[in-house]
Amino acid sequence: MKKGELPKKVAVLMGGPGSERNVSLATGAGVSKALRSLGIEVVDVDVRNENFPLTKDVDIAFNCIHGTFGEDGQLQKILEDRGVAYTGDGVESSRIAFDKILSKEKFLERGVVTPESEVIEAGRRPKMSVPLVVKPARQGSTVGIVIVKQASELDSALNEAAKYDRKLLIEKFVSGRELTIGILGDQALPIIEIIPKGGFYDFNTKYPFLNPQAGASAQHVCPAKIDSSLTKKIQELALAAFRALGLVVYGRVDVLLSDEGKPFVLEVNTIPGMTEASLLPEAAAVAGINYPDLCVRIIELSRTRRERAGQ
C-alpha cells in the first residue's frame, strides 16, 4: 500500500472480551460502513479471544476494540506477532496509556498538570481526604470509577473499583467543567465540553443507546465556549499529555477545567469511541473532517507510525 493510496482490504476488529464489548461492536459497525462507502473491501471480525481469524490478504486491521484487550497492548502484540499492520499506536505506548497509574507517572515526569493522587492496593484505605475519585488502574469508559463526596460513601466506592483491578488510583476531586480534546497526529481538534445530566459523565451517559431505560444523556458543546487564549492553552496541554505517553497516531484527552480556570489532564484514550454518540467524530466534523475521512486519516497516521518504527 503506497503513501496516499487507500487500502484495498481492511479487517475491522470489533467486540472483544472486555466490559466495553457492545460499544466496540457499535464503533466497528460505523467504521465498517464508512470504509465500504469509499469502495474498500471490508472484513468484519468479531473478536472474542486471542484466536480470532484473519486472512493473510488484508492490508491493515482497523482496531475498534475499546478497553481491556484492544486498548492495552495485548491485541497490538498479537497483530505484530502475526505480521499484520494495524491502526493506532504500538504495544508499549498503548500499555502505558491504558494504565491510569503509569500514565500519571508519565504526566508528572513531563510536567503535565494532573490532579493530586495516590495509589493503593484493593482492600486498603487512602490517606487522601474526601472529596476524591476512586479509579481502577486498568479500565476504560469510566468503568468502575466512583466520585466520593462524603466519607460514608468511601467503602462502597473502594469495593466497586476493586471489582475491576487490584490497584486503585485515588485522585483529588476537581470541581469544574468536563472537556475532551481529540488528537490526530500533531493536530488538536476543537474542544468539546460535556454537560452530563445528573452530574457525572458515566458509562450510561456516554452511550445512552446501549441502555435507553436509564434515561441518561449529556449535552455536547463544540467548540466549547472558552476564550481563544485558554482554548489554545488547553489544546497544547492535551498534545503534551498525548506525547508524554509516547503516542503519535490518534486519541482523545480528557481534561477538567477547574472552577478557578486551571486545566487538569485526567487520561488519554487511545481507541476512542467512533459510535453515533461518540466525541471524536463530533470534534472532527467541526474541524471539517467527515467520518469516512477521519477513518482514512487514522489509517494514514498509523501507516506513518509503522514506517518510522521500521515495521
Secondary structure, DSSP 8 states (H G I E B T S, - for coil): --TT---SEEEEEEE-SSTTHHHHHHHHHHHHHHHHHTT-EEEEEEE-STT----TT-SEEEE---STTTSSSHHHHHHHHHT--BSS--HHHHHHHH-HHHHHHHHHHTT-----EEEEETT---SS-SSEEEEETT--TTTT-EEE-SGGGHHHHHHHHHTT-SEEEEEE---EEEEEEEEETTEE---EEEEETTSS--HHHH-GGG-GGG---EEEESS-S--HHHHHHHHHHHHHHHHHTT--SEEEEEEEEETTS-EEEEEEESS---STT-HHHHHHHHTT--HHHHHHHHHHHHHHHHHHTT-
